Amino acid sequence: MSSTTLTPQEAFERLKNDDATTYVDVRTVAEFATGHPKGKIINVPIVFFHPTTKAVFQNESFDLVMEEVCPKETPLIVGCEKGPRAKQAVERLAAAGYENIHLMEAGHAGWKAADLPVTADNRDGISYVSLLTPAKRKQKKKKKAKH
């Protein structure tokens, strides 16, 4: 597995010049909806926060969605708000067999600080719900086929 760290500017250049690279924003759906890097991007949260207690819950469908959306050879840039969740996601992706993973240092906060293009685009193929639903349906069909 090759895992490197990219600055937000390096991540921007890679996304701009390499159509194969996908940016995986692992922030929550609510955080993602407020704005995210512009480019080939998907939202797959690594954790969820309870709305009142702020307790942290692992996203049990993270691996399922990633495997459905991104083949293992896909070059990935992983980012969150500032870095810790992205590091956790990089470790999880590496354990799942992804081989070309890049951690974007400073996360979305660094992207905004570098004054790089941001969007609130959350359409199908980008939003978590639009990625989760077909992955869950496919998983359900596989389970039915086994029985």
RABELRA-V983895 format. One record per residue. N is the residue number from 1. RES is the residue in one letter. SS is DSSP state (H for helix, E for strand, - for the rest). Layout:
# RABELRA-V983895
{{N,RES,SS} {N,RES,SS}}
This chain:
# RABELRA-V983895
{{1,M,-} {2,S,E} {3,S,E} {4,T,E} {5,T,E} {6,L,E} {7,T,-} {8,P,H} {9,Q,H} {10,E,H} {11,A,H} {12,F,H} {13,E,H} {14,R,H} {15,L,H} {16,K,H} {17,N,H} {18,D,-} {19,D,-} {20,A,-} {21,T,-} {22,T,E} {23,Y,E} {24,V,E} {25,D,E} {26,V,-} {27,R,-} {28,T,-} {29,V,H} {30,A,H} {31,E,H} {32,F,H} {33,A,H} {34,T,-} {35,G,-} {36,H,E} {37,P,E} {38,K,-} {39,G,-} {40,K,-} {41,I,E} {42,I,E} {43,N,E} {44,V,-} {45,P,-} {46,I,-} {47,V,E} {48,F,E} {49,F,E} {50,H,-} {51,P,-} {52,T,-} {53,T,-} {54,K,-} {55,A,-} {56,V,E} {57,F,E} {58,Q,E} {59,N,-} {60,E,-} {61,S,-} {62,F,H} {63,D,H} {64,L,H} {65,V,H} {66,M,H} {67,E,H} {68,E,H} {69,V,H} {70,C,-} {71,P,-} {72,K,-} {73,E,-} {74,T,-} {75,P,-} {76,L,E} {77,I,E} {78,V,E} {79,G,E} {80,C,-} {81,E,-} {82,K,-} {83,G,-} {84,P,H} {85,R,H} {86,A,H} {87,K,H} {88,Q,H} {89,A,H} {90,V,H} {91,E,H} {92,R,H} {93,L,H} {94,A,H} {95,A,H} {96,A,-} {97,G,-} {98,Y,-} {99,E,-} {100,N,E} {101,I,E} {102,H,E} {103,L,E} {104,M,E} {105,E,-} {106,A,-} {107,G,H} {108,H,H} {109,A,H} {110,G,H} {111,W,H} {112,K,H} {113,A,H} {114,A,-} {115,D,-} {116,L,-} {117,P,-} {118,V,E} {119,T,E} {120,A,-} {121,D,-} {122,N,-} {123,R,-} {124,D,-} {125,G,-} {126,I,-} {127,S,-} {128,Y,H} {129,V,H} {130,S,H} {131,L,H} {132,L,H} {133,T,H} {134,P,H} {135,A,H} {136,K,H} {137,R,H} {138,K,H} {139,Q,H} {140,K,H} {141,K,H} {142,K,H} {143,K,H} {144,K,H} {145,A,H} {146,K,H} {147,H,-}}
